[in-house]
């Protein structure tokens, strides 16, 4: 009954018939599909672009530039988190224990896997191996930053040198956790329409923050990529769309311009990449200008995924089983994939010496190891979800989420996974 009311409310607000898109477990398949596509792009960035950073052939350089753009998928997770978390907070605001229940549910979703990974990394691993390598010693010395969800600050301060052995990707989990802790207080203090203005001002403030950062230290523009104030574009885009979804007319008000915004954003990013030789986050121009465009791109994609009919090509692609499965297990895949790739690189010589194919290109070996790493990462993500994470997710029943109004939708009742990469 609650599902029917929630779906009806979303239909009224978006102007789209979404009942067929709601799957078992009260999830919209298209959103899992966006997660899955984003996770694959992030994987390509780490598994293909980074090993080819010192490319010597034209083919390798082209693969590096193209694969490097996969970092933009991080903002897809930020947009989804901003949208789903803000929707949950707005729909439960004012109910008894809304704040403790929200935190408890977030803890059950996020902490077990994150701190389980840290336990293996900092407690188990040192007892199994006795490494004297500088990277291992650096990682052990910097572990307080990991336990306290401050890896993004560590990465920015040390220019990634303080996050070795495939652990730099924890920066985005730190950004998400900092968002989870602060944004509910802002939602509590603001009326919904005021919240839209707050989100717009926060995004503008993030732009000013990045501009000030690169003007002060152009050589460390990459710091804007890691620091939460500089990454508010996607989070605030999602939050603003959650507010719009609860206004008269809902997301149908944005459905008309969403395809044009998506196309314009793609063209703008393409032109920026051509002018700057790629979308490198260490480039001051990219650090200032690209993030708002990427947020608009994924905001438009989210609107289209929620307002297009289930039979449309976009929704059918996003709802495909293979993309949805990558989305469902994206948190576990994200946590394990970069340490796994680092371990593969450490144990092989493919990356160092390449393969004498295609004129000495290292791309064949890189793609081979990427396929191996992708398969193993998916397997570990599947095992993590079914054998470990689900045990904690089942405890959410002790912290029920009671909507304060009937405007809650099937979309917001999903259990969003943290950003991937």
N, C-alpha and C positions, 0 to 999 in steps of 0.2 A: 504493500500500500504506500509506504514511504517512497519507494522507488517510482511508483506511478505519479505521485504528487510532484516529486523532484523533476522528473522528465517533462511533465506537463508545464511546469514553471519555466524550464529552459526553452521549451518550444515556444511559449508565449514571448519570452524575452528575445530570442534570437530569430524568430520567424522561420525556423527550420524544423522539419519533422525528424527528430533524432532518436525516436524509440528503437528503430531497427539497429542503430549503432551501439546501443547499450548492451554490453556483453555480460555473461555470467560473472558474478563478483562485483557488479555495479561499477564497471569501468568502461570508459569510452576507448575502443580499440585504436582510434586515430591518434590519441594522445600517446599511447604506448608506442605507436608507430613513429611519432616524432622523436621520442626518446631513443628508439632503436636506431633510426637514421643518424641521430646526433652522435650516438656512441660509436657507430661505424666510422663516421668522419673523424672523430677524436682519435680512434685507433689508427686510422690512416696517417694522421698527423704524427703520431708517436712512432709507428712501426715503419713508415716509409720515408717521410720527410726528414726526420731527425737523423737517421743513419746516413742519408745522402747529403747532409749539410756541407760536406767537403767534396762535392761531386767534381769529377774531372772531365766527364763527357757531356755533350749537349743533351743527350737523352736523360742522363741522371739529373742534370740541372733542371730540366723541364719537369721531371717527376718531383723533384724537391720543391719547386715553386708551387706547383699545383697541390701537392699533398700538404704543404705547410698551411694552406688556407683552411684546413680542417679545424684549426683552433676556433673558428667562428661558431662551431657547434656548441661550444661551452655556453654561449648566450642562449641557445635553445633551451637548455636546462634552467638557466636563470629566468627566462621568460615564463616557463612552465611553473617553476617554484613560486615566482611572484604572483602568478594568476591563481594557482591552487591554494596556496597558503593564505593569501588575502581573502579569497572566497570563503575558506573555512572560518577565518576569524570574523568576517562580517556576518556570516550566517549563525554563528554561535555566540556572538557578543551579547553580553547581558545575562546569559544563562548561568546558573550556579556552577561554580568550579570550571568556568570556561578556560581560564588561564592555566590552572594546574593540569587540567585534562589535556589541553593542547600540548603543553611541555612534555607530559608523560608519554603521549602518543608519538611525539617527535623523537624522544629519547629511545623508545622501543624500536623505532624505524632506523635510527641513525647509529646510535652508540654501539650496539652489539657487534656489528661487523667492523666498524672503525676501530674500536678499542680491542677487538679480537685480533685484527691485523697488527696493531701496535704491540700487543702481547707477544705475538709470534716474532715480530721484528726486533723488539728490544729485550725480551725476556728469554724466549726459547732459542732464537738463533745464536746469540752469544754463547750459549751453553753447548751448542753443537759444533760451532766452528771457532777457531782462535785466529782471526784475521788480524794482521798488523798493517793492512793497507790504510793509507791516509783517509780514503773515502769512508771506510767502515768506522774508523776512529772519529771522524767528523760527524757522522750520523749519530753515533752513541753520545757524543758530547752535546749535540743539539736536541736530544730527545724531549726536553721540557717543552719546546715549542710545539711538538707534535701532540703531546698529552693535553695541552691547553688550547688546542685549535687555533694556533697562531702561526701555522706554517706559511701563510701568505705574507706575513710580516718578515719572517725569516728569509723567504725567497727574495723578497724585494730588497732587504737590507744586504744580503750576501750576493745578490745578482745570481741566484740559483746555486752558487757554489756550496751553500750550507745545506742543500737538500739532495745529497748524492744517492746513488744506487736505486734509481727509479722511484724516488719518493716525492719528487717535486710536484706531482699532480695532486697531492693532498691540499695544495693551496686553495683549490676551488671548494673543497669540503669545508675549509676554514671560513671562506667567504659566506657560504650558505649557513653555517652555524651561527656566525655573527649576525646574519640577517634574521634567523629564527629567534634570537634572543632580544633583538631591539625592535623589530618591526611590529610585533604584537602590542607593545606599549604605545606606539604611534597610532595604530588602529584603534586602540581603546580610547585614546585622547581625542580623536577626530570624528566628526560626522562624515558619512560616506562621500558627500559632495566635496567637503573640505579635503578628504583624503586624496581625491583626484588631483587637486592643486598641490598638495604636499608631494605627491609622486612626481609631478612635473617639475616642481622646484628642486627636488632631490636630484633628478636627472640633470637639470641645468647646473646644479652645484657640482655634480660629478664631472661635468665637462670643464667647469672652471678649475676644479682640482687638478685634472690632467694637464690643462694648459699651464697652470702655475708650476706644476712638477717638471714639465719638459722645458719650460723657460729657465727654470733654476738649474736643471742638470740635464741637458739634452742627451748626454751619453748614457743616461739611466732611464730612458723613456719606458723601458720594459717594466719598471716598478709600477707604473700605472696599470699594467695588466694584472698585477697580483693584489693590489690594495683595494679594500672594499669600497672606499669612497670613489674610486675610479671605475668601479664595475657596477654601478647602480643602474645603468641604462636598461639592461635586460630585466632586472628585478622590478624596476619601477614601471617598465612597459607592461609586464604581466599584472602588476598591482592595479594599474590604471584600467586595463581591460576587465579585470574582475569588478571594478566599480561600475564601469560602463554596462556590464552584463546585468547589473541590478537596477539600472535606470529604465524608465519607460522606453520601449522599443528595443532595449538590450543590444546585443551584438549585431542585430540586423542593421543598426545605424552605421556600423563600420563595414558591413559585408560588401557594400557597393564599391568602396574605394580600396579594399584590401588587395585585390589582384593588381591594381595599378601601383600601389605602394610597394608590393613585393617585386614587381618588375623594375620599378624605378630604383629600388635598393640594390638589386642585382646589377643593374647597369652602372650605378654609382660605384659599387665595390669593384666591378671590372675595370672601370676607368682609373680608379685609384691604384689598383694593382699594376696597370700598364704604366702609369705615370711614375710610380715609385719602385717598379721592378719587383713587385710582390707585396703581399699584405703582411709584412714583418712587424711584430709587436714592438720590436726595438726601434722602429722608425718613429721619430717624434710626430710626423704628420699622421701616420696611421694611428698612433696612440691617442691623438686628439680627435680625429675626424671619423674613424671607422666604427667605433663602438656604438654611437647612436644609430648609424645606418644599419648595422647588424641587428640591433634591437628592433628597429622598424621592420626589417625583413622577417624575423621570426614572430613578431607580433602579428603581422599580416598573415603569415602562414597559420598561426593559431586560430585567428578569426575564420579563415577559410575552412580549416579542418572542423570547426564547430558549427558552421552555418551552411556548408555545402550539403546537399542530400547524400544519403549513404551510397546511392548508386553512382555518384560522380567519380570520375577517374582518380582525383586526388584522394578522396576518402577510401576508395577501394585499395589504392596503393599503400596508404598509411595503415590500413587495417589488415594488410596481408600477414599471414601467420609468422613468416620469418622476421619481419620488422617488429611485430608485436613481441615476439619472444626475446629479441635483443633488448627491447625496451623494458620488459618485465624483469629481466636479470641484469639490467644496466648498472645498478649500484655495485653488485658484486664484481661484474666484469671490469668496471672502472677501477675499483680498488686494487685488483690483482694484476691488471694487464701490464702496467708499466714496470713493476718489479719483475714480472715474469719475462718481459722483453729484455730487461737489463741482465737477468740471469742467463738467458739464451745468448745474448751478445758476449757475456763474460766467458761462457763455456765454448764458444765457437770462434773460428777465425774468418768466417765469411765476411763480416763487416770490415775487418782489417785488410783483408787481401782481395776480396771480391772474387768474381768468377770470370774466367777468360771467355766471355761470351759477348756478342754484340760490340766488338771493338774494345773489350776491356771494361765494359759497363758493370757496375756493381748492382744495377737494378734487378737482374734475375735472382741473385742470391738474397737481396733484400725482400723481394716479393715472396720468395719461398719461405723465408723465416717469418714473414708477416702472416702468411697463411697458417703456418704451424702455431705461431703465437695467438692468432685469432681463434683457432680451434680450441687450444688449451684454455684460453681465457673464458670462452663461452662455457666450456665444460665446468671450469671451476666456479663460474658465476651461477650456473645451474645447480651445482652441488651445494654451494653456499646458501642459495635461496631455499632449497627444499630440505636440506638437512640441518640448517642452522638458523637462518633469519626467520623462517616461518614459525619457529618455536616462540620467538619473542613477539612476533606480530600477533599471535593468538592471544597474547596478554592484553591487547588493546580493548578487549571486551570489558575489562575492569575500569576503563576510562572512556565511557561512551561519549559520543559527540551528539548533543541534542540541539538541533537547529532552533534558533530563536524565532524563525518565521518560516513560512511554507515556500519561500523563494529559493531554498537550498536546491541545488541541482545535482544530478548524477555526476557531473564533471567534478564538482568540488568535493564530493565524497570519496574521491580516489585517495589513495595513500601515496602521495608523491615521493619519489625517490630523490635523494640528493643529486646535485649537478654532477654531471659526469665530466670530467677533466677540468 
